[in-house]
């Protein structure tokens, strides 16, 4: 009698486990505080900028081999963004403002700036192409040896303002010529 009870209970346990596994497989993915769900129109560099991290870190954390290819609904792990956010709060206001690409820009200007960053470097602050460096592929001499993201933002803004007057005008030039 005990053997029959044992096998009956074993079948019940096995059926319960299979049911539980099926439920877990069909539950929606819940994003935690250290993750981000990709929305239509998002780019990895825009997400990185918004979340105070880098494209490289997001790509590494999420095993992304092509930083130009993310999908709507994809859940990206952000890692521990609390440390980088608290660090940026202690930095000076001007450095904080220049390290975020879209600060002070309207939506159209911000989108034009992000378009150029994506076309030039896939949004990477460390991209290199001969004498050109960083997110906006400026000459290394133009950056005066300071390759920091803050300086790249500052120099790119000055360059675009002096040469084109706006990021929208720079984007129009880029579309016509394939460079800016």
N, C-alpha and C positions, 0 to 999 in steps of 0.2 A: 504494500500500500504506500509506503513512503517513497518508493522509487517512482511510482506513477505521479504522486504529488510533485516530486522534484522536476520531472520532465514537463508537467503541466505549467509549473511556475517558470521554468526556463523559457518555454514558448511565450508566456506572457511578458517576461522581461525583454525577450528579443523583439516582440511585436511593439512594445512600448518604445524601445530604443529606435527602431526603424521609423515609427511615427514622429518621434522627437527630431530625428535627423531630417525628415521630410519638411517639418515645420521650419526648422532653422534654414534650410536651403531656400525656402520661398519667402522668408522675411525680407523686407526692404533693407538696404544698407542704411544704417543710421550714422550720420556724420557726427563725430565728437568735436569738442572745442578746438582740437588741434588738427582739424581737417577742413576741406573746402570742397563743395560740390560745384563742378564746372557748369557755367550757364552759357547759353548761346552767345557767341561773340567774344567770349573770354580768350585771352592769350596767356600763356604761361608767364611771360614777363610782366603783364599787367597784374596778374594774381600775385606774383612774387613781390612786386612793388607795393601793392595794397597790403600785403601781409608781412611786410618788413623782412623779407628774406631774399634769396637769389634764385635765379632760374636754375643754376647749377645744383643748388641744394634741393630744390623741388624735384628736379630730374633724378637725382641720386636717390632721394627718399622714396620716390614712386616708380623707380626702375623704368624711366622714360628715356628711350634711346633717341627719339626724334623730338626735340623740344618744340617743333612747329606743329606737332600732331597731338592734340588732346581732344576729348570728346565730351559733348554735352551730357551731363549726368554722371560723369566720371568723378569719383571721390578722391581728392588728393590729400595725402598726409602732409601736414605742414611742419611737423617736428615740434620742438619746444619754442614757440614764437614769443613766449612771455619774456625770456631773457633778452632777446633782441629788442623788444618793445620797451622794456625798462631801460635798456642802455640808451636807446635813442631819446628817451625823455630827459636824460641827464645831459645830452649834448646841447650845444648852443642852438638857439632858434634858427639862425641863418643856415647852419649846416643841416638842420633837420628839414628846413624848407627846400633846400636845393637837392637833398638826397631823394626826395619823392618827385618823380618826373612831372606829374601833372599839377603840382601846387601852383596856384595863381593863374591857371589857364582855364578857359571855358571848355566845354565839352568838345567842340569842333577843333580847337587848338590842341587839346589833350589827345584826341584821336589821331590827328595829323602827326603829332610828335611820336606817338606810339607806332604808327604806320612806318615812319622813317626808321625808328629803332629796330623794328622787326625786319625790315628789308635790309638794313645795313649790317646787323649783327645777331639777329634772332633775339634781340633784347639783352645780350650778354655784355656786362661791363668789362669782360676780359678777352673778348674776341680780338684776334689779330689778323691783319692782312697787310704784310709788308710794313710800310711806314704808318699805316692806319691802325688805330687802336680803339677798343671799347665800344660802348653801346651805340654811339653815333659815328663811329669810324672816322675820328678826327686824327690829324697828323700828331705824332708823338710830340713834335716840337711845339705845336699849337697848345698842347696840354701842359707845356713847361715842366715836364718831368713828374707832374702830380697826376697819377693815374687813378686816383680815388673816384668812386661814384659821384661824390659831391662835386668835385672839380669838373668831371665830365659833364654833369648837368649844367653847371654854371657856364662853362666854356661853350657848350652846345647852344644854350639859350642866347648867349652874346653873339655867337657866330650867325645864327639864324636871324636874329633881330637886325644885325648890321648888314647882312647880305640880302635877305629876303623880306624883312619887315615882320614876318609872322611864320608860324609853323605851317599854316594852311598854304601860304604862298610857296614855302619850301617843298611841301608835298606835291603841289601842282608842278613845280619844276622837276621833282623826282619822277613823277609820272610821265613827263614829256621826254626826259633825258636818261632815266635809269640811275641817276645819282643826284646829289644835291650839293 
